[in-house]
Amino acid sequence: MGSRVRELAGATPATRDRYIDLLRVASLGTVVLGHWLMAAVTTDGVGNLLAVVPGLQLLTWALQIMPVFFFVGGFSHALSYRSLLRRRPEGSTDSVYPAFLRARLQRLLRPTMVFVLVWGAAALAVAVAGGDGGLTGVTLRLVTQPLWFIGIHLAMVACTPLLLRAHGRHGWGAFAALVTAAAAVDVLRFAAGVPYVEFLNFAFVWLAVHQLGFLHADDRIRRPGLLAGAGLASAVALVACGPYPLSMVGMPGEKISNMAPPTLALLAHGLWLVGAVGLLRPYGTRFAGRPRVWRAVVAANGVAMTAFLWHLTAMLGVYGAMLALGVALPEPATGAWWAQVPVRVAAALALTAALVAVFRTFERPAPTLAPRASTGTGALSAFGVTLALLGVLALSMVGYAGLLEGRTALLIAVHVSAPAAVAMTLGGWLLVERAGR
């Protein structure tokens, strides 16, 4: 693998935005580390360190950097789609959408399907053996939660052609329309009490951040300091004067979350982060340009999705091993708990690396096909990606606990079980693959 990384790193064209690749790795790495640190596991269950020590919630204003990943996604999706358009034969009216979806989803859905099927088989075996209680049951419920991120990412890929056209026509106006829509949703939610309207912000908030990636791709974010200042001031005002909580991540038992569903405060937080990374661009570009750093970025980008999918498995595996070996689990936020943090993180990192070594082959990209499509493949691709994103969102909500008990979760007014969610995800992936070929 080392020689391949050196080869890829050496072949990187001078025009590539290495800072964007660095941001992708850094944002996912920060999310993984945050999950490992926030987990407050005791013999009674799994809690959240931010609930135990509320003062630490302010740190989420710097460490909740998932908006940066979606911003990077917008930049990458814009370049990929435009590249396919340029490769289309002159005068051709063939849709590039199926080829675009397949190319973008290969490294997203293939490792996801492996994760879903491996854990599904394990959950079935555990349920048949009757051992899905205690920490095992909690693990079966928690390991699928990060799949919400996969669902949102799928939606962004699916919407790229439409939103890219809107960006081409209206520029900042398209972004402003999404921000206005997100604000309107919160007004209807908090001022008018309209039920269920808040779920629309899963689209408006994250797609607005994604739209900033389009603007960056066209070098239209000229004053990142202004964007950062406006976002930070808006977030402070909304939290101080509105119904929004301090934490920019979800908290157990809270009536209002900035994350699920996303709020206008989280969108303002995203603006401040995108502006901040814009201000750091000169330094980050020089750092990413160092040969050793760039090789590390290339290596990490090659396994980033696999590591993200399996990092909670690794963390819960570490805690399970500690319980099995009789190692004491100190009360969260005590001196003994903090002293144990470096050991737990190192163990989780080592176990994640082992899981990546096993499953990384499924993240290797397939060759990008020429933009050639027959009638109806665009619609087939759209249906497939919709089915897949609904499946992974449902699975993130229902988990694998109670697999044989018919446990369900409510997804857009429909109760969905784990087997149904798996079937939707697998079926959607196969449809995208077929149309893209």
C-alpha positions as CSV (number, residue, x, y, z in Angstrom):
1,M,0.0,0.0,0.0
2,G,2.9,2.4,0.8
3,S,4.3,2.3,-2.7
4,R,0.8,2.9,-4.2
5,V,0.3,5.9,-1.9
6,R,3.7,7.3,-3.0
7,E,2.8,6.7,-6.6
8,L,-0.6,8.5,-6.3
9,A,0.9,11.3,-4.3
10,G,3.7,11.8,-6.8
11,A,1.2,11.8,-9.7
12,T,-1.0,14.6,-8.2
13,P,-1.4,17.4,-10.7
14,A,-0.2,20.9,-9.6
15,T,-3.8,22.2,-10.2
16,R,-5.3,20.0,-7.5
17,D,-6.6,21.8,-4.4
18,R,-4.7,19.8,-1.8
19,Y,-6.2,22.0,1.0
20,I,-9.6,20.6,0.2
21,D,-8.4,17.0,0.6
22,L,-6.7,18.0,3.9
23,L,-10.1,19.5,5.1
24,R,-11.9,16.3,4.2
25,V,-9.5,14.1,6.2
26,A,-9.4,16.6,9.1
27,S,-13.1,17.0,9.4
28,L,-13.9,13.3,9.4
29,G,-11.0,12.7,11.8
30,T,-12.3,15.3,14.2
31,V,-15.8,13.8,14.1
32,V,-14.4,10.3,14.9
33,L,-12.3,11.7,17.8
34,G,-15.3,13.6,19.1
35,H,-17.4,10.5,19.2
36,W,-14.7,8.6,21.1
37,L,-14.3,11.4,23.6
38,M,-18.0,12.1,24.1
39,A,-18.9,8.5,24.9
40,A,-19.5,8.1,28.7
41,V,-19.7,4.4,29.1
42,T,-20.5,2.8,32.4
43,T,-21.8,-0.6,33.4
44,D,-25.3,0.9,33.3
45,G,-25.1,2.0,29.7
46,V,-23.7,4.7,27.3
47,G,-24.1,8.4,28.1
48,N,-22.7,11.6,26.8
49,L,-19.8,13.5,28.4
50,L,-21.3,16.8,27.3
51,A,-24.4,16.0,29.4
52,V,-22.2,15.1,32.4
53,V,-20.1,18.3,32.1
54,P,-22.4,20.9,30.4
55,G,-19.6,23.5,30.3
56,L,-17.9,21.5,27.6
57,Q,-20.7,22.1,25.2
58,L,-19.1,25.3,24.1
59,L,-16.3,23.2,22.6
60,T,-18.8,22.0,20.0
61,W,-18.6,25.5,18.4
62,A,-15.1,24.5,17.2
63,L,-15.3,20.7,17.1
64,Q,-18.6,20.2,15.3
65,I,-17.1,20.4,11.9
66,M,-19.4,18.2,9.9
67,P,-20.4,21.3,7.9
68,V,-16.9,21.5,6.7
69,F,-17.1,18.0,5.2
70,F,-20.4,18.9,3.4
71,F,-18.8,22.1,2.1
72,V,-15.9,20.0,0.7
73,G,-18.4,17.7,-0.8
74,G,-20.1,20.5,-2.7
75,F,-16.7,21.5,-4.1
76,S,-15.9,18.0,-5.2
77,H,-19.3,17.2,-6.6
78,A,-19.2,20.4,-8.7
79,L,-15.8,19.5,-10.2
80,S,-16.8,15.9,-10.9
81,Y,-20.1,16.7,-12.6
82,R,-18.5,19.4,-14.8
83,S,-15.8,17.0,-15.7
84,L,-18.3,14.5,-17.0
85,L,-20.1,17.2,-18.9
86,R,-16.9,18.2,-20.7
87,R,-16.2,14.6,-21.6
88,R,-19.6,14.1,-23.2
89,P,-19.3,14.0,-27.0
90,E,-20.0,17.3,-28.8
91,G,-23.7,17.6,-29.7
92,S,-24.7,14.6,-27.5
93,T,-27.8,14.8,-25.5
94,D,-27.1,11.7,-23.4
95,S,-27.5,12.2,-19.6
96,V,-24.3,12.2,-17.6
97,Y,-26.4,11.8,-14.4
98,P,-26.2,7.9,-14.1
99,A,-22.4,7.9,-14.7
100,F,-22.0,10.8,-12.2
101,L,-24.0,9.0,-9.5
102,R,-22.2,5.7,-10.0
103,A,-18.8,7.4,-9.9
104,R,-19.6,9.4,-6.7
105,L,-21.3,6.6,-4.9
106,Q,-18.9,3.8,-5.6
107,R,-16.7,4.7,-2.6
108,L,-19.7,5.6,-0.5
109,L,-22.2,2.8,-0.9
110,R,-19.9,-0.2,-1.4
111,P,-18.2,0.1,2.0
112,T,-21.6,1.1,3.5
113,M,-23.3,-2.1,2.2
114,V,-20.4,-4.2,3.5
115,F,-20.8,-2.6,6.9
116,V,-24.6,-3.0,6.9
117,L,-24.5,-6.7,5.8
118,V,-21.7,-7.7,8.2
119,W,-23.4,-6.1,11.2
120,G,-26.8,-7.4,10.1
121,A,-25.4,-11.0,10.1
122,A,-23.8,-10.4,13.5
123,A,-27.0,-9.0,14.9
124,L,-29.0,-11.9,13.6
125,A,-26.6,-14.4,15.2
126,V,-26.7,-12.5,18.5
127,A,-30.5,-12.3,18.5
128,V,-30.9,-16.0,17.8
129,A,-28.5,-16.8,20.6
130,G,-30.5,-14.5,22.9
131,G,-27.5,-12.4,23.8
132,D,-28.7,-8.9,22.8
133,G,-28.9,-7.5,26.3
134,G,-26.6,-5.1,28.2
135,L,-23.8,-3.4,26.3
136,T,-24.3,-5.8,23.4
137,G,-27.8,-4.5,22.9
138,V,-26.6,-0.9,23.2
139,T,-23.9,-1.6,20.6
140,L,-26.5,-3.0,18.2
141,R,-28.5,0.2,18.6
142,L,-25.6,2.6,18.4
143,V,-23.3,1.3,15.6
144,T,-25.7,2.3,12.8
145,Q,-26.3,5.9,14.0
146,P,-23.5,7.4,11.9
147,L,-25.4,6.2,8.8
148,W,-27.5,9.4,8.9
149,F,-24.4,11.1,7.5
150,I,-24.3,8.7,4.6
151,G,-28.0,9.4,3.9
152,I,-27.4,13.2,3.8
153,H,-24.4,12.7,1.6
154,L,-26.4,10.6,-0.8
155,A,-29.0,13.4,-1.0
156,M,-26.4,15.9,-1.8
157,V,-25.0,13.8,-4.6
158,A,-28.5,13.2,-6.0
159,C,-29.3,17.0,-6.0
160,T,-26.0,18.2,-7.4
161,P,-27.1,18.6,-11.0
162,L,-30.2,20.6,-10.1
163,L,-28.5,22.8,-7.5
164,L,-25.5,23.3,-9.8
165,R,-27.7,24.7,-12.5
166,A,-29.3,27.0,-9.9
167,H,-25.9,28.1,-8.9
168,G,-24.9,28.8,-12.5
169,R,-27.9,31.0,-13.0
170,H,-28.1,32.8,-9.6
171,G,-24.8,32.3,-7.8
172,W,-25.1,33.6,-4.2
173,G,-28.9,34.0,-4.8
174,A,-29.3,30.2,-4.9
175,F,-27.5,30.0,-1.6
176,A,-29.6,32.8,-0.1
177,A,-32.8,31.0,-1.2
178,L,-31.8,27.9,0.8
179,V,-30.9,30.0,3.8
180,T,-34.3,31.8,3.6
181,A,-36.1,28.5,3.3
182,A,-34.2,27.2,6.5
183,A,-35.2,30.4,8.4
184,A,-38.8,30.1,7.2
185,V,-38.9,26.5,8.5
186,D,-37.7,27.5,12.0
187,V,-40.3,30.3,12.1
188,L,-43.1,27.9,11.2
189,R,-41.7,25.5,13.7
190,F,-41.1,27.7,16.7
191,A,-43.5,30.7,16.2
192,A,-46.4,29.0,14.5
193,G,-46.1,25.5,15.9
194,V,-46.5,23.7,12.5
195,P,-45.9,20.0,13.1
196,Y,-43.2,18.0,11.3
197,V,-42.1,21.1,9.2
198,E,-38.7,21.0,11.0
199,F,-37.7,17.9,9.1
200,L,-37.4,20.0,5.9
201,N,-34.3,21.5,7.3
202,F,-32.4,18.2,6.9
203,A,-32.5,19.4,3.3
204,F,-32.3,23.2,3.5
205,V,-29.6,23.5,6.1
206,W,-27.2,20.9,4.7
207,L,-27.8,21.8,1.1
208,A,-27.0,25.4,1.9
209,V,-23.6,24.4,3.3
210,H,-23.1,22.2,0.2
211,Q,-23.9,25.2,-2.0
212,L,-21.0,27.0,-0.4
213,G,-18.8,24.4,-2.0
214,F,-20.1,25.4,-5.4
215,L,-19.3,29.0,-4.7
216,H,-15.8,28.0,-3.6
217,A,-15.3,25.9,-6.8
218,D,-15.9,29.1,-8.8
219,D,-13.7,31.2,-6.5
220,R,-16.7,33.4,-5.4
221,I,-16.0,33.4,-1.6
222,R,-13.8,36.4,-1.8
223,R,-14.2,37.6,1.8
224,P,-14.1,34.6,4.1
225,G,-13.6,36.8,7.1
226,L,-16.9,38.5,6.5
227,L,-18.6,35.1,6.2
228,A,-17.0,33.8,9.4
229,G,-17.9,36.9,11.3
230,A,-21.5,37.0,10.1
231,G,-22.0,33.3,10.8
232,L,-20.5,33.5,14.3
233,A,-22.5,36.7,15.2
234,S,-25.7,35.1,13.9
235,A,-25.1,31.9,15.8
236,V,-24.4,33.7,19.1
237,A,-27.5,35.9,18.7
238,L,-29.8,32.9,17.8
239,V,-28.6,30.9,20.8
240,A,-28.7,33.9,23.2
241,C,-32.1,35.2,22.2
242,G,-33.8,32.3,20.6
243,P,-35.0,28.8,21.5
244,Y,-31.7,27.1,20.3
245,P,-29.5,25.2,22.7
246,L,-25.8,25.9,23.2
247,S,-24.5,22.5,22.0
248,M,-24.0,22.2,18.2
249,V,-24.4,18.4,18.6
250,G,-27.4,16.4,19.8
251,M,-27.8,15.9,23.5
252,P,-29.7,13.1,25.2
253,G,-33.1,14.0,26.4
254,E,-33.2,17.6,25.0
255,K,-36.4,18.9,23.6
256,I,-34.7,20.9,20.9
257,S,-31.6,19.8,19.1
258,N,-29.5,21.9,16.7
259,M,-28.6,18.7,14.9
260,A,-31.7,16.5,14.5
261,P,-33.3,18.1,12.7
262,P,-30.8,20.9,11.9
263,T,-31.7,24.4,12.8
264,L,-30.9,27.9,11.6
265,A,-28.3,28.1,14.4
266,L,-26.4,25.2,13.0
267,L,-26.5,26.8,9.6
268,A,-25.0,29.9,11.1
269,H,-22.4,27.8,12.8
270,G,-21.6,26.2,9.4
271,L,-21.1,29.7,7.8
272,W,-18.6,30.6,10.6
273,L,-16.7,27.4,10.1
274,V,-16.5,27.7,6.3
275,G,-15.3,31.3,6.6
276,A,-12.7,30.2,9.2
277,V,-11.2,27.5,7.0
278,G,-11.2,30.0,4.2
279,L,-9.1,32.3,6.4
280,L,-6.7,29.4,7.1
281,R,-6.3,28.5,3.5
282,P,-2.8,30.0,2.9
283,Y,-1.4,28.1,5.9
284,G,-3.3,24.9,5.2
285,T,-2.2,24.9,1.5
286,R,1.4,25.2,2.5
287,F,1.1,22.5,5.1
288,A,-0.7,20.1,2.6
289,G,2.0,20.8,0.1
290,R,4.7,19.1,2.2
291,P,5.5,15.7,0.6
292,R,5.1,13.7,3.9
293,V,1.9,15.5,4.8
294,W,0.4,15.0,1.3
295,R,1.3,11.3,1.3
296,A,-0.5,11.0,4.7
297,V,-3.5,12.9,3.3
298,V,-3.7,10.6,0.2
299,A,-3.5,7.5,2.4
300,A,-6.2,8.7,4.7
301,N,-8.5,9.8,1.9
302,G,-8.3,6.3,0.5
303,V,-9.8,4.7,3.6
304,A,-11.7,7.6,5.2
305,M,-15.2,6.3,4.7
306,T,-14.3,2.8,5.9
307,A,-12.7,4.3,9.1
308,F,-15.8,6.4,9.6
309,L,-18.2,3.5,9.3
310,W,-16.3,1.3,11.7
311,H,-15.0,3.7,14.3
312,L,-18.0,3.3,16.7
313,T,-17.6,-0.5,16.4
314,A,-14.0,-0.1,17.5
315,M,-14.8,2.2,20.4
316,L,-17.6,-0.1,21.7
317,G,-15.3,-3.1,21.1
318,V,-12.7,-1.5,23.4
319,Y,-15.2,-0.9,26.1
320,G,-16.5,-4.5,25.7
321,A,-13.0,-5.9,26.0
322,M,-12.5,-3.8,29.2
323,L,-15.6,-5.2,30.8
324,A,-14.7,-8.8,29.7
325,L,-11.2,-8.4,31.2
326,G,-12.6,-6.9,34.5
327,V,-11.1,-3.5,33.9
328,A,-12.9,-0.9,36.0
329,L,-14.9,1.8,34.2
330,P,-14.5,5.0,36.2
331,E,-17.4,7.5,36.5
332,P,-17.3,9.8,33.6
333,A,-15.4,13.1,34.0
334,T,-13.6,12.0,37.1
335,G,-9.8,12.2,37.4
336,A,-9.6,8.4,36.8
337,W,-11.8,8.7,33.8
338,W,-9.7,11.4,32.2
339,A,-6.5,9.5,33.0
340,Q,-7.9,6.5,31.1
341,V,-8.8,8.6,28.0
342,P,-5.4,8.3,26.2
343,V,-5.4,4.5,26.6
344,R,-8.9,4.1,25.4
345,V,-8.4,6.4,22.3
346,A,-5.1,4.6,21.4
347,A,-6.9,1.2,21.7
348,A,-9.8,2.4,19.6
349,L,-7.4,3.8,17.0
350,A,-5.6,0.5,16.8
351,L,-8.8,-1.5,16.5
352,T,-10.1,0.9,13.8
353,A,-6.9,0.4,11.9
354,A,-7.3,-3.3,12.1
355,L,-10.9,-3.1,10.8
356,V,-9.8,-0.7,8.0
357,A,-7.1,-3.3,7.0
358,V,-9.9,-5.9,6.6
359,F,-12.5,-3.8,4.8
360,R,-10.5,-1.1,2.9
361,T,-10.6,-3.0,-0.4
362,F,-14.3,-2.2,-0.7
363,E,-13.5,1.5,-0.8
364,R,-11.3,1.3,-3.9
365,P,-12.9,3.4,-6.7
366,A,-14.2,1.7,-9.8
367,P,-13.2,3.2,-13.2
368,T,-15.3,6.2,-14.1
369,L,-17.4,5.3,-17.1
370,A,-17.9,7.5,-20.1
371,P,-21.1,9.6,-20.0
372,R,-23.4,7.4,-22.0
373,A,-27.0,6.6,-21.1
374,S,-30.1,5.1,-22.6
375,T,-33.6,6.3,-22.2
376,G,-34.8,6.1,-18.6
377,T,-31.5,5.5,-16.9
378,G,-31.5,8.9,-15.3
379,A,-34.9,8.2,-13.7
380,L,-33.7,4.8,-12.6
381,S,-30.6,6.3,-11.0
382,A,-32.7,9.0,-9.2
383,F,-35.0,6.3,-7.9
384,G,-32.1,4.1,-6.8
385,V,-30.3,6.8,-4.9
386,T,-33.6,7.9,-3.2
387,L,-34.2,4.3,-2.2
388,A,-30.7,4.0,-0.8
389,L,-30.8,7.2,1.2
390,L,-34.1,6.4,2.7
391,G,-32.8,2.9,3.6
392,V,-29.6,4.2,5.4
393,L,-31.6,6.9,7.2
394,A,-34.1,4.4,8.4
395,L,-31.3,2.0,9.6
396,S,-29.5,4.9,11.4
397,M,-32.7,5.4,13.4
398,V,-33.9,1.9,14.1
399,G,-30.5,0.1,14.6
400,Y,-30.1,-3.6,14.9
401,A,-31.3,-4.0,18.5
402,G,-34.5,-6.2,18.8
403,L,-34.0,-7.5,15.3
404,L,-36.3,-10.5,15.8
405,E,-38.9,-8.5,17.8
406,G,-40.1,-6.4,14.9
407,R,-38.6,-3.2,16.2
408,T,-39.3,-0.2,13.9
409,A,-38.6,3.5,13.6
410,L,-40.7,6.2,12.1
411,L,-39.4,7.5,8.8
412,I,-41.5,10.1,7.1
413,A,-44.8,8.8,8.6
414,V,-43.9,5.2,7.8
415,H,-42.6,2.6,10.3
416,V,-39.6,0.8,8.9
417,S,-37.8,-2.2,10.4
418,A,-34.1,-3.0,10.1
419,P,-34.6,-5.8,7.5
420,A,-36.7,-3.5,5.4
421,A,-34.1,-0.7,5.7
422,V,-31.3,-3.1,4.6
423,A,-33.4,-4.2,1.6
424,M,-34.1,-0.6,0.6
425,T,-30.4,0.3,0.8
426,L,-29.3,-2.8,-1.1
427,G,-31.9,-2.4,-3.8
428,G,-31.1,1.3,-4.3
429,W,-27.4,0.6,-4.6
430,L,-28.0,-2.1,-7.2
431,L,-30.2,0.2,-9.2
432,V,-27.6,2.9,-9.2
433,E,-25.0,0.4,-10.3
434,R,-27.1,-0.9,-13.1
435,A,-28.1,2.5,-14.5
436,G,-24.5,3.8,-14.2
437,R,-23.1,0.9,-16.2
